[in-house]
Every structure is written in structure tokens, then in C-alpha cells.
Amino acid sequence: MDVRDMAYRYLTQLNHTSATQTIARAVHAHILISGFKPNTFILNRLINFYCKSSNITYARKLFDKIPKPDIVARTTLLSAYSSSGDVKLARQLFNAIPLTIRDTVSYNAMITAYSHGNDGHAALNLFVQMRRQGFLPDPFTFSSVLSALSIIADEEWHCQMLHCEVIKWGTLSIPSVLNALLSCYVCCASSPLVKSSQLMASARKVFDEAPKNQVYEPSWTTMIAGYVRNDDLAAARELLDGMTYPIDVAWNAMISGYVRRGLYEEAFDTFRRMHSMGMQEDEYTYTSLLSACASCSARRGMFNYGRQVHGYILRTVVEPSQHFVLSVSNALITFYTKYGRMMEARRVFDRMPVRDIVSWNAVLSGYVNARRIEEANSIFREMPERNVLTWTVMISGLAQNGFGEEGLKLFNQMKLEGLEPCDYAYAGAITSCAVLGSLDNGQQIHSQVIRLGHDSGLSAGNALITMYARCGVVESAESVFLTMPYVDSVSWNAMIAALAQHGHGVQAIELFEQMLKEDILPDRITFLTILTACNHAGLVKEAHHYFDTMCTRYSITPGEDHYARLIDLLCRAGMFSEAKSVIKAMPFEPGAPIWEAFLAGCRIHGNIELGIQAADRLLELIPQQDGTYIILSNMYAALGQWDEVARVRLLMRERGVKKEPGCSWVEVENMVHVFLADDARHPEVQAVYTYLEQLVHEMRKLGYIPDTKFVLHDMESEHKEHALSTHSEKLAVAYGIMKLPLGATIRVFKNLRICGDCHNAFKFISKVVAREIVVRDRKRFHHFKNGECSCGNYW
């Protein structure tokens, strides 16, 4: 057998198995060694072999040796480039094909290349060019160009134009063309620029008019998925119920649609019916069901449903594929973390044979949401790879759990590692600044947000409102709110809360009323913020009105937090009888927040009898809460009952309750300086004490008298005055005055409630130094200016 005969014999029988691939290479090597010059047929077969063996580079070398390659060789190589996704080389090869030898197959290959490359416009333009040059389309042409059009379809006339062409050439009876046309209409219907109902009606008309023997499985699935995607679940269900034979993909699409719309019962009913019909569930079925269970974690019984799905999978799925295990395990981790069941979530995670970034992010989010930051940090360090979501989850988690400094450090590390933070990552960093009260850092990040174009994002904008409010610059918070291109209910809530925190109750109410006029529905958080605004401004009548409106007009059931705000307001106003009536009318037993509000009011008005009753209830409910003991001690001390003060202190020691130490901090030149009561650790504290003495001397000239009733010890008057002068907030304010530029606002933050003497002293200091002093304590903001406080002494 000569070389020509051998080449013909073996190359015509190639089927691309590993054995024949070895034979083909051997034949090619023999051709090269023998010096035989193969003809066009043999070269084309070799090029085809190398293309289908994913050795396009060698196929191209053979192709380039052909003086005048024919259309078969060109189209074979063009199809190979198309399959590999190399659109640029495919187009170069296509352009090099002389118009005289081009054919429909070569155009089809190039249109397919554009389709695979997600360049629908180029595919459509090439189809138009093909028709202008007189080439006749075939069914494969229409399948390819319709698939490409599905990527970009945002105008109805695109679909209608190709629909007419399909009918004209009689290819609508081809199942692949029919399904491609349906997909085109369905994808176009999902565009926000068109009327989806009209396009879905066109798709349905095509579907209904097609002979039933030509409507095969993908067409049913395409239509049902299209209805689901466009939220027409009734039409999707009607079509599903009309199917002559069950298709599991279509049923999965229906279940997914129900879950996306929050119709969880319908999703489970559909699953049960699918199971009863003998269809095989797959990973898409299970992930949809687990997503349903995770999404309604507030509803009773859904956790048990999820556990049952997990058990069913373990019992019935014998040899799952790697993709099945990965997707279902990720869904299980998310499900368990939604219910705070980290032990079960971690067990699923640890047993996974293969994990991806979704797995790691899911378990990381679980620990963050469970406020288990140490374990979240451990997972973060172990992760083999991290994406922007990973960093964002960790930064936001640290910020929301009070680790503002760590959140900022992680944000800066993210940028150093070359990742571009998204809107949510910036929101986490801004929240970190809010936690620290770091205005300088917050302003710097705000500048970055504007420069990078994230200022139009809701998350960053809402975080900025809160940051400026918590840093004491409510005017900047309002400026951000007014300049945001789009606001949502969270934005309104944040701005109302900002005004409430700063004691601008009337403005908060005006903004709330404006929110209602703009048809933004208030939620329970909105009413919580407006009740807080009324509370801080002493607006009793208005608080009653909004509390009633919440129930009667918006059908929002008040929670314990809403009742606590109302009772706090009533008690601060001295309306104890009315407060007790509200407590009796509550549909649940009063908890700690209610009695804390009641006790705070008793402290203000010196109502020892009721205060003791409230304190007793609190000591039963939360015996380790130091605040109850402190307030009770304050009340006894104010009355000079030092024996009772000693008794309360002894009770604290017996129960092992320690008072949270008071600390205050002020930011100077981008550095936070922290002061404790009676501080001796700050390097400049002696200079601060000396300056405070000078301030007190000037304050006395204006009538300041230290209020020694806030010293909780029985001691001589001069010692009491010294004790008052060492309060942490006084030290921080004095340091700020010493170090910040002349005329700059002093912004101090305190972890506990400001004491009465400090509150009085800051009014005098603001007058002595002619500066505004802003103090944020545990409850609210106080703006001291020209001897007055924004709270009107109501706090």
C-alpha cells in the first residue's frame, strides 16, 4: 500500500477517538518523512482532524502551507476559531475569503463566532451583509443569528424583522429555528425599554401556531421560563399544566419563579406534584427549595422544611456529580446561616470535597451575621482566594459589630492588594468612620467615592448620611441626602434619624410628612425614628399621633422598641400615670427596654418610689446590667442617701457586676485621642488639667457653680469639685480646644450618658472660648453654642 492509499484509507475513517488520533498523527508523520505531497482532500482532512483535536495552532500551520486553500479548509479553520472564542482571528480569516468562493456555511461560521463572543450587533450586521451580497440563508443561519440577537434584543422590530425572514424562507418548521425565535422574543421582553406583555404575546402566538409535532422540549421550557422571568406566573402555570409530557427543566423554572416572588407554599406544592409525576429532581430543584426556606426565616416551620429537604437529599441522591454537591452544599450553608445554625452550616462546609469562592463567602457571611467576628476573621485568613464580595462582607461585618478601626484597616488593605472597592465596600468603610466618629477619615473616603463615581450608589449615600450624622455634622448629612440622584426608604429613615439624634424634632416631623407626600411607605424603622425625634424634642402630642397612625393607617404592629420610645417620652415629661396605662395595655409582658425607659424618667424627676419598682424589675430581668445599679445609685446620691448608695454598690460586688468605665475621645489631626475618667495615661494629660483649671476660673466669673450632686461618694465639697473636673468628657473637650485650630468646632464622643454637671459646664465653656462644642453620648447629640444646648436641657 503506497502513501496515498494509506492516507486515504485512514484519514477517511477518522472518528477522533484516542486510538484514531494516534493513527492520524502517525499517518501525518509518514507523509512528511516519505516526501509525499498530499492533495487538497488529504490536507483538508488533516486540518479538520487537528481542529477537532483542539490543536488549532498546528492546523493553522498546515493551512498556511496551502497555496490556494479552498472554501472547505477556510470554513473548517473558521469554525475552529469560532468554537474557541477567538473572534478576532475568525474575522481576519473570514475577511481573507474571496467573495467568489464564499458560501452560506462560511457566513454561518462567522455569525456563530460573533454569537459565542456575545457580539449580537456584529452578528446581525453580518447577516444583513450576507443577504445584500445574495447569499441564501439556511436553518442554521437563522438559529445562529437569532441566538445572537437574543443577547442584544431591546427593540421589538429586531425580532419582527427576523421573524419575517424566517417565514419567508420557510424555516419556522425547523425546531431549532422555532426555539431560537421564541428565545429572541422572550429575551427582548425582559428589556426595560419594551412592553414585555406585547412581546410575550407575540412569542405565545408563534408557539401556539406551530404544529405540535414540531414543538419540542426546549420550546416549552423557553416559554415557561420567559413568563417566569417577566413575572407572569399565572401564564407560566397555565402553560406548565397544559404540557403533554413532563419536562423537569420547565418545572424547575416554575419552582424558581415562585421562590423569586416569595410564593413559597406554591413552590413546595409544585415540587410535590413534580415528585408525584415521577420526574427526577436535580440540583436546581433543591437549590430553589432551600432558597425558599432561607428567604422566610421569620416564618415558623420553614426551618423544618429545609431540614427535611436536606434529609431527603442524603437519602435519595446516591452518586451526585461534583457540580451537584457544590451547588446544593452552598445552598445548604446559606440556609443554615440564615437561621443562625452555624454548627450545621460548618458541618456541611467541612464535609465538602471541593469548595469554591461561593462556599467560603457563604460561611464567612454566616459568622459575620451571627456576630462571631473572631471565627469570621479565622475563615477570612484561611480563604484560598478572595473576591470583592469577601472583603466587603468582612469590612461591613467589622463596622457593624463595633470594630471600626479594624474595618478601616481592612478597607485600606483591600485597596493595597489591587482590588477596586464597590459601592458596598465603601459603605462598610464609611460605617467604620461612623463607629469611630472619625470625621476626617469619613470626609476623605467621601472624596474617593465622588472621584470614582460611587456617589450615585444607594449604599454609599445612605452610609454617608449616617456617618455625617454620627460625627455631629447634620448639615453635611442633609447635603448628601438632597444631592443623591435616587433615594429609597432607607435614605429617608437615615435622614429622619439624623435629625432626631441632633434634637431637631420639628424638622424630623416635617421631613417625615414630606416622605409621605412623595408616596414612600413608612416601615417600622421609620416610625421608630420619628418616635425618637419626638422623644428627644419632648413632643408628647405628636408622638401619640404617630404611634396611633402606625397601627391604624399602616397596619404596623408596634414592637417593644416602639413602646419603649413612647414610655420614655411620657416619663421624661413626668406623665407617669399615662406611662403605666400604656404598659398595662401592651399585648405582651414589659421587658427590659420598657423598665429602662421608666427608670430613666424616674431618675430625671427624682421619683424614688417608682424608680425602685422599675429597678427591681430590671434586676430580675437583667441582673448583670450595670446601668440599673448606676442609675439607682445616682438617685440615692442625689437625695444624699449614702447608705443606700453603699448598699447598691455592695450588691454589685456580690453579683460580680462591674461598672463600664466612662471614656471619651476626640479626633485631632486624623488621630483619635481617648480619655478615661481621672486619666493619668495620656501623655499631655497634665497640661489638660492645668488648662481646665483656667477654664473653670473663667466660667465661675460667668456664674458657673459645679453641681456636686453628680459625685456618687460622700466626701468634702472641694474633693467633689475635683472629681467632677476629671470626668472624661471634660478632658476630651479641653484637649480639643487646646489642639484644634482657632474657631474649629470641637467634636467629642462618649460611651456613656453625659452627666448633668458636664452638660452645664459645656454651656459655659462654649461661651468662654466662643466655639461650638458637639458631644455625642450614648443617647443623642448635644450642640453647645453661646451658652445654650440644642437639647434645651431635655435629655
ZAMARGU-4260 file (C-alpha; in steps of 0.2 Angstrom, whole numbers, plus 5000, padded with zeros to 4 digits):
<rodrens>
0) 5000/5000/5000 | 5008/5017/4995 | 5007/5033/5005 | 4992/5040/4995 | 4982/5024/4998
5) 4986/5023/5016 | 4982/5042/5019 | 4965/5040/5010 | 4961/5024/5019 | 4965/5030/5037
10) 4960/5049/5036 | 4943/5045/5028 | 4939/5034/5044 | 4944/5046/5057 | 4932/5047/5071
15) 4943/5057/5084 | 4944/5043/5097 | 4961/5042/5106 | 4966/5027/5095 | 4962/5035/5079
20) 4971/5051/5084 | 4987/5041/5087 | 4984/5034/5069 | 4981/5051/5061 | 4997/5058/5069
25) 5007/5043/5063 | 5000/5045/5045 | 5004/5063/5045 | 5022/5059/5051 | 5024/5046/5037
30) 5018/5058/5024 | 5031/5071/5030 | 5045/5058/5030 | 5041/5050/5014 | 5041/5067/5005
35) 5024/5063/4998 | 5014/5079/4993 | 4996/5077/4999 | 4982/5083/4989 | 4968/5096/4994
40) 4957/5082/5001 | 4971/5074/5012 | 4976/5092/5019 | 4958/5096/5022 | 4956/5080/5032
45) 4971/5084/5042 | 4966/5102/5046 | 4949/5095/5051 | 4957/5082/5062 | 4969/5095/5071
50) 4954/5107/5073 | 4943/5095/5082 | 4958/5089/5092 | 4960/5107/5099 | 4976/5109/5091
55) 4971/5124/5081 | 4989/5131/5080 | 4995/5116/5070 | 4980/5116/5060 | 4984/5134/5055
60) 5002/5129/5051 | 4995/5117/5038 | 4983/5129/5032 | 4996/5142/5029 | 5006/5130/5018
65) 4992/5128/5006 | 4995/5140/4991 | 4976/5142/4987 | 4966/5135/5001 | 4948/5130/4996
70) 4932/5135/5005 | 4932/5119/5015 | 4949/5122/5023 | 4944/5140/5026 | 4927/5136/5034
75) 4935/5122/5044 | 4948/5133/5052 | 4935/5147/5054 | 4923/5136/5064 | 4938/5131/5075
80) 4941/5149/5079 | 4923/5152/5082 | 4922/5137/5094 | 4937/5143/5104 | 4931/5160/5106
85) 4944/5169/5096 | 4933/5181/5086 | 4947/5192/5081 | 4956/5178/5071 | 4940/5171/5065
90) 4936/5188/5057 | 4953/5190/5049 | 4951/5173/5041 | 4934/5177/5035 | 4939/5194/5028
95) 4953/5184/5018 | 4940/5173/5009 | 4937/5179/4992 | 4919/5184/4989 | 4919/5172/4974
100) 4921/5156/4984 | 4912/5162/5000 | 4896/5152/5004 | 4882/5151/5017 | 4892/5139/5028
105) 4906/5152/5030 | 4894/5166/5034 | 4886/5154/5047 | 4903/5150/5055 | 4907/5169/5057
110) 4889/5173/5063 | 4891/5159/5076 | 4908/5166/5081 | 4900/5183/5085 | 4886/5174/5094
115) 4899/5165/5105 | 4908/5181/5108 | 4892/5190/5114 | 4893/5202/5100 | 4875/5202/5094
120) 4876/5218/5084 | 4891/5212/5074 | 4881/5195/5070 | 4866/5205/5064 | 4876/5217/5053
125) 4885/5202/5045 | 4868/5193/5042 | 4862/5209/5033 | 4878/5210/5023 | 4876/5192/5019
130) 4858/5195/5012 | 4864/5210/5002 | 4878/5200/4994 | 4865/5187/4988 | 4869/5173/4999
135) 4854/5162/5004 | 4851/5158/5022 | 4848/5141/5029 | 4840/5135/5045 | 4857/5135/5054
140) 4859/5154/5048 | 4843/5158/5057 | 4847/5148/5073 | 4864/5157/5074 | 4858/5175/5071
145) 4843/5173/5082 | 4854/5167/5096 | 4865/5182/5093 | 4850/5193/5093 | 4844/5186/5110
150) 4859/5194/5118 | 4855/5212/5112 | 4837/5212/5109 | 4830/5228/5116 | 4819/5233/5102
155) 4804/5224/5095 | 4807/5227/5077 | 4823/5217/5078 | 4813/5201/5082 | 4799/5205/5070
160) 4812/5208/5055 | 4820/5191/5058 | 4803/5183/5061 | 4798/5189/5044 | 4814/5182/5036
165) 4811/5165/5045 | 4793/5164/5037 | 4799/5170/5020 | 4812/5156/5019 | 4800/5143/5026
170) 4811/5138/5041 | 4799/5141/5055 | 4795/5122/5054 | 4813/5118/5060 | 4813/5115/5079
175) 4829/5123/5082 | 4824/5139/5072 | 4807/5139/5081 | 4815/5139/5098 | 4828/5152/5093
180) 4814/5164/5088 | 4805/5161/5104 | 4821/5164/5114 | 4823/5180/5104 | 4805/5187/5109
185) 4807/5181/5127 | 4824/5189/5129 | 4818/5205/5121 | 4803/5205/5133 | 4815/5206/5148
190) 4822/5223/5142 | 4816/5238/5152 | 4814/5248/5136 | 4800/5237/5129 | 4782/5232/5133
195) 4785/5214/5140 | 4767/5209/5139 | 4766/5213/5120 | 4782/5203/5116 | 4777/5188/5126
200) 4760/5189/5117 | 4770/5188/5100 | 4780/5173/5107 | 4765/5164/5113 | 4757/5167/5096
205) 4772/5159/5087 | 4771/5145/5100 | 4753/5141/5098 | 4753/5142/5079 | 4767/5130/5077
210) 4762/5112/5073 | 4763/5102/5090 | 4774/5089/5082 | 4787/5102/5079 | 4786/5110/5097
215) 4799/5100/5106 | 4806/5101/5124 | 4816/5117/5123 | 4802/5127/5116 | 4791/5123/5131
220) 4804/5127/5143 | 4808/5143/5134 | 4790/5149/5135 | 4788/5145/5153 | 4805/5152/5158
225) 4800/5168/5149 | 4784/5170/5158 | 4793/5167/5174 | 4806/5180/5170 | 4793/5193/5166
230) 4783/5189/5182 | 4768/5182/5174 | 4767/5166/5184 | 4749/5163/5180 | 4753/5161/5162
235) 4768/5151/5166 | 4757/5139/5177 | 4744/5138/5163 | 4757/5133/5150 | 4765/5120/5163
240) 4749/5112/5167 | 4745/5110/5148 | 4761/5101/5144 | 4758/5084/5136 | 4773/5076/5144
245) 4783/5082/5159 | 4799/5091/5157 | 4809/5093/5173 | 4818/5109/5167 | 4802/5118/5164
250) 4795/5113/5182 | 4812/5119/5189 | 4809/5136/5181 | 4791/5136/5188 | 4798/5132/5206
255) 4811/5146/5204 | 4798/5159/5199 | 4788/5155/5214 | 4803/5157/5225 | 4808/5173/5217
260) 4791/5181/5220 | 4790/5174/5238 | 4776/5162/5235 | 4785/5148/5245 | 4769/5137/5248
265) 4766/5137/5229 | 4784/5132/5226 | 4783/5117/5238 | 4766/5112/5231 | 4774/5112/5213
270) 4789/5101/5220 | 4777/5089/5227 | 4767/5087/5211 | 4783/5086/5201 | 4789/5072/5213
275) 4772/5063/5211 | 4774/5063/5192 | 4790/5053/5193 | 4801/5067/5187 | 4819/5067/5193
280) 4824/5082/5205 | 4841/5089/5202 | 4852/5102/5210 | 4842/5116/5203 | 4826/5109/5211
285) 4835/5108/5228 | 4843/5125/5227 | 4827/5133/5224 | 4818/5125/5238 | 4832/5128/5250
290) 4832/5146/5244 | 4814/5147/5249 | 4817/5140/5266 | 4831/5153/5269 | 4821/5168/5262
295) 4807/5166/5275 | 4817/5163/5291 | 4805/5173/5301 | 4791/5161/5297 | 4788/5146/5308
300) 4791/5129/5302 | 4802/5134/5287 | 4817/5128/5296 | 4810/5111/5297 | 4805/5111/5279
305) 4824/5114/5275 | 4830/5101/5286 | 4818/5089/5278 | 4825/5094/5261 | 4842/5091/5267
310) 4837/5074/5274 | 4829/5069/5258 | 4844/5073/5248 | 4855/5062/5259 | 4843/5048/5257
315) 4839/5048/5239 | 4854/5055/5230 | 4867/5041/5228 | 4881/5046/5217 | 4880/5065/5215
320) 4890/5074/5202 | 4903/5087/5208 | 4893/5101/5202 | 4878/5094/5211 | 4887/5093/5228
325) 4895/5111/5226 | 4879/5120/5222 | 4867/5111/5234 | 4880/5112/5248 | 4882/5131/5245
330) 4863/5132/5246 | 4863/5122/5262 | 4876/5133/5270 | 4866/5149/5266 | 4850/5141/5273
335) 4858/5136/5289 | 4867/5153/5292 | 4850/5162/5289 | 4844/5153/5304 | 4860/5156/5314
340) 4863/5137/5314 | 4882/5139/5312 | 4886/5122/5319 | 4876/5114/5305 | 4882/5126/5292
345) 4900/5122/5297 | 4897/5104/5296 | 4891/5105/5278 | 4906/5116/5274 | 4919/5104/5282
350) 4912/5089/5273 | 4913/5097/5255 | 4925/5088/5244 | 4928/5103/5234 | 4924/5122/5238
355) 4923/5137/5228 | 4923/5156/5232 | 4904/5155/5235 | 4906/5142/5248 | 4919/5152/5258
360) 4909/5168/5256 | 4893/5159/5262 | 4901/5153/5278 | 4910/5169/5281 | 4894/5179/5280
365) 4886/5167/5292 | 4899/5170/5305 | 4898/5189/5302 | 4879/5189/5303 | 4880/5179/5319
370) 4892/5192/5326 | 4905/5179/5328 | 4919/5190/5322 | 4934/5180/5329 | 4928/5165/5319
375) 4924/5176/5304 | 4942/5183/5304 | 4949/5165/5305 | 4939/5160/5290 | 4944/5176/5281
380) 4963/5172/5284 | 4961/5153/5278 | 4952/5158/5262 | 4962/5152/5247 | 4955/5166/5236
385) 4945/5182/5240 | 4935/5192/5229 | 4927/5210/5231 | 4912/5202/5240 | 4923/5193/5253
390) 4932/5209/5258 | 4915/5219/5258 | 4907/5206/5269 | 4922/5207/5281 | 4923/5226/5281
395) 4905/5228/5284 | 4904/5215/5297 | 4918/5223/5307 | 4910/5240/5306 | 4893/5234/5311
400) 4899/5225/5326 | 4909/5240/5333 | 4926/5236/5326 | 4928/5252/5316 | 4947/5253/5317
405) 4949/5236/5311 | 4936/5239/5297 | 4946/5254/5291 | 4962/5245/5291 | 4955/5230/5281
410) 4947/5243/5268 | 4965/5250/5265 | 4972/5233/5264 | 4960/5228/5251 | 4965/5243/5240
415) 4983/5239/5243 | 4980/5222/5236 | 4974/5230/5220 | 4955/5227/5222 | 4943/5241/5217
420) 4931/5243/5231 | 4912/5243/5226 | 4898/5253/5232 | 4895/5241/5247 | 4913/5241/5252
425) 4914/5260/5253 | 4898/5259/5263 | 4907/5247/5275 | 4922/5259/5276 | 4911/5274/5279
430) 4901/5265/5293 | 4918/5261/5301 | 4921/5280/5301 | 4904/5282/5309 | 4908/5270/5323
435) 4924/5279/5327 | 4917/5296/5325 | 4931/5299/5313 | 4925/5314/5303 | 4942/5317/5294
440) 4943/5299/5288 | 4925/5299/5283 | 4927/5315/5273 | 4942/5308/5264 | 4933/5292/5259
445) 4918/5303/5253 | 4930/5312/5241 | 4936/5295/5235 | 4918/5290/5232 | 4914/5305/5222
450) 4930/5304/5212 | 4926/5285/5207 | 4908/5289/5203 | 4901/5279/5218 | 4891/5294/5225
455) 4876/5288/5214 | 4876/5272/5224 | 4862/5270/5237 | 4873/5260/5250 | 4887/5273/5250
460) 4875/5288/5250 | 4865/5281/5265 | 4881/5276/5274 | 4887/5294/5271 | 4871/5301/5279
465) 4873/5291/5294 | 4892/5294/5295 | 4890/5313/5295 | 4875/5312/5307 | 4885/5302/5320
470) 4900/5313/5318 | 4890/5328/5323 | 4888/5337/5306 | 4870/5335/5302 | 4871/5349/5289
475) 4883/5338/5278 | 4871/5323/5281 | 4857/5334/5274 | 4868/5340/5259 | 4871/5321/5255
480) 4853/5317/5256 | 4847/5332/5245 | 4861/5328/5231 | 4858/5309/5230 | 4851/5305/5212
485) 4840/5292/5220 | 4834/5289/5237 | 4824/5275/5245 | 4815/5272/5261 | 4832/5268/5270
490) 4838/5285/5264 | 4823/5294/5272 | 4824/5284/5288 | 4843/5288/5289 | 4840/5307/5287
495) 4825/5307/5299 | 4836/5298/5312 | 4850/5310/5309 | 4838/5325/5313 | 4831/5315/5328
500) 4848/5312/5335 | 4853/5330/5335 | 4837/5336/5343 | 4829/5343/5328 | 4812/5335/5331
505) 4801/5348/5321 | 4812/5346/5306 | 4811/5327/5308 | 4792/5328/5308 | 4792/5340/5293
510) 4804/5328/5283 | 4793/5313/5288 | 4777/5322/5281 | 4787/5326/5265 | 4791/5307/5264
515) 4773/5303/5265 | 4768/5316/5251 | 4781/5308/5239 | 4772/5291/5242 | 4786/5282/5251
520) 4778/5270/5263 | 4785/5271/5280 | 4790/5255/5289 | 4793/5250/5307 | 4810/5258/5307
525) 4803/5275/5300 | 4791/5275/5315 | 4805/5271/5327 | 4815/5286/5321 | 4800/5298/5321
530) 4796/5292/5339 | 4814/5295/5344 | 4813/5313/5336 | 4798/5316/5347 | 4806/5309/5362
535) 4822/5320/5360 | 4811/5335/5357 | 4798/5332/5371 | 4784/5332/5358 | 4771/5321/5368
540) 4756/5325/5357 | 4765/5322/5341 | 4772/5305/5347 | 4754/5299/5352 | 4748/5304/5335
545) 4762/5294/5325 | 4760/5279/5337 | 4742/5278/5333 | 4744/5281/5314 | 4757/5267/5314
550) 4743/5255/5319 | 4728/5262/5312 | 4733/5268/5295 | 4748/5257/5290 | 4744/5241/5300
555) 4761/5240/5308 | 4761/5231/5324 | 4771/5241/5337 | 4786/5232/5344 | 4793/5233/5361
560) 4806/5246/5355 | 4791/5257/5349 | 4783/5256/5366 | 4799/5260/5375 | 4801/5276/5365
565) 4783/5281/5369 | 4785/5277/5388 | 4802/5285/5389 | 4794/5301/5382 | 4780/5301/5394
570) 4791/5298/5409 | 4803/5311/5404 | 4788/5323/5403 | 4783/5317/5421 | 4767/5308/5415
575) 4770/5293/5425 | 4751/5288/5426 | 4749/5288/5407 | 4765/5278/5405 | 4759/5265/5417
580) 4742/5264/5407 | 4752/5261/5391 | 4762/5247/5400 | 4746/5239/5406 | 4738/5240/5388
585) 4753/5232/5379 | 4749/5215/5371 | 4765/5207/5379 | 4774/5207/5396 | 4785/5223/5398
590) 4804/5218/5395 | 4820/5227/5400 | 4818/5241/5387 | 4802/5246/5395 | 4808/5247/5413
595) 4824/5255/5407 | 4814/5269/5400 | 4803/5270/5415 | 4818/5271/5427 | 4826/5285/5417
600) 4811/5295/5419 | 4811/5292/5437 | 4829/5297/5439 | 4825/5314/5430 | 4810/5318/5441
605) 4818/5311/5457 | 4803/5299/5459 | 4812/5286/5470 | 4797/5275/5474 | 4793/5271/5456
610) 4811/5271/5452 | 4815/5257/5464 | 4800/5247/5457 | 4807/5249/5440 | 4825/5245/5446
615) 4818/5229/5455 | 4810/5223/5439 | 4826/5226/5429 | 4837/5217/5442 | 4826/5202/5439
620) 4827/5203/5420 | 4845/5208/5418 | 4854/5206/5434 | 4871/5209/5426 | 4867/5225/5418
625) 4877/5238/5426 | 4867/5253/5421 | 4852/5249/5433 | 4864/5249/5448 | 4872/5266/5442
630) 4855/5274/5440 | 4849/5268/5456 | 4865/5274/5465 | 4863/5291/5456 | 4845/5293/5463
635) 4850/5289/5481 | 4866/5300/5479 | 4855/5315/5473 | 4845/5313/5489 | 4861/5312/5500
640) 4856/5294/5505 | 4874/5287/5505 | 4870/5272/5515 | 4858/5266/5501 | 4872/5271/5488
645) 4884/5259/5498 | 4871/5245/5498 | 4868/5246/5479 | 4887/5246/5477 | 4889/5231/5488
650) 4875/5222/5479 | 4885/5225/5463 | 4901/5217/5470 | 4892/5202/5477 | 4884/5199/5460
655) 4901/5202/5451 | 4894/5217/5441 | 4907/5229/5435 | 4903/5247/5430 | 4908/5251/5412
660) 4922/5264/5413 | 4917/5280/5406 | 4928/5286/5391 | 4928/5300/5379 | 4938/5303/5363
665) 4941/5317/5351 | 4949/5317/5334 | 4964/5329/5331 | 4974/5329/5315 | 4967/5312/5310
670) 4972/5304/5326 | 4959/5298/5339 | 4964/5303/5357 | 4955/5293/5371 | 4952/5300/5389
675) 4946/5290/5404 | 4939/5297/5420 | 4953/5304/5431 | 4965/5300/5417 | 4984/5299/5421
680) 4989/5289/5405 | 4988/5302/5391 | 5005/5310/5388 | 4998/5328/5389 | 4985/5325/5402
685) 4994/5337/5415 | 4993/5351/5403 | 4975/5347/5400 | 4971/5348/5419 | 4980/5364/5420
690) 4970/5371/5406 | 4954/5365/5414 | 4958/5375/5429 | 4960/5391/5419 | 4943/5387/5411
695) 4934/5384/5427 | 4941/5401/5434 | 4934/5410/5418 | 4917/5400/5420 | 4915/5405/5438
700) 4915/5423/5433 | 4900/5420/5422 | 4891/5411/5436 | 4896/5393/5434 | 4894/5383/5450
705) 4900/5364/5450 | 4885/5353/5453 | 4892/5341/5466 | 4876/5330/5467 | 4883/5321/5452
710) 4898/5314/5463 | 4892/5297/5469 | 4903/5297/5485 | 4901/5305/5502 | 4916/5317/5503
715) 4920/5335/5506 | 4914/5348/5494 | 4931/5353/5487 | 4935/5334/5483 | 4919/5333/5474
720) 4923/5348/5463 | 4940/5340/5459 | 4931/5323/5455 | 4919/5332/5443 | 4934/5341/5434
725) 4941/5324/5430 | 4927/5317/5420 | 4932/5310/5403 | 4921/5322/5393 | 4929/5337/5401
730) 4946/5331/5397 | 4942/5327/5379 | 4934/5344/5376 | 4948/5354/5384 | 4961/5344/5374
735) 4951/5348/5358 | 4951/5367/5362 | 4970/5366/5365 | 4974/5357/5349 | 4961/5361/5336
740) 4963/5377/5326 | 4955/5393/5332 | 4936/5393/5329 | 4936/5375/5324 | 4921/5365/5331
745) 4925/5353/5345 | 4918/5336/5342 | 4919/5324/5357 | 4911/5306/5359 | 4907/5297/5375
750) 4902/5279/5378 | 4890/5283/5392 | 4877/5297/5395 | 4884/5314/5398 | 4882/5319/5417
755) 4872/5334/5422 | 4887/5344/5428 | 4897/5342/5412 | 4882/5347/5402 | 4881/5363/5412
760) 4899/5366/5411 | 4900/5364/5392 | 4887/5378/5390 | 4898/5390/5400 | 4914/5384/5391
765) 4906/5387/5374 | 4903/5405/5379 | 4921/5407/5387 | 4930/5401/5371 | 4917/5406/5358
770) 4917/5389/5350 | 4903/5376/5346 | 4906/5360/5356 | 4897/5345/5350 | 4896/5330/5361
775) 4888/5313/5356 | 4884/5302/5371 | 4875/5285/5372 | 4858/5293/5369 | 4860/5308/5357
780) 4870/5323/5352 | 4872/5340/5361 | 4877/5355/5352 | 4883/5369/5364 | 4885/5386/5357
785) 4884/5404/5365 | 4880/5396/5382 | 4865/5386/5376 | 4862/5367/5371 | 4852/5361/5357
790) 4843/5349/5368 | 4835/5363/5378 | 4841/5354/5394 | 4829/5340/5389 | 4839/5324/5388
</rodrens>
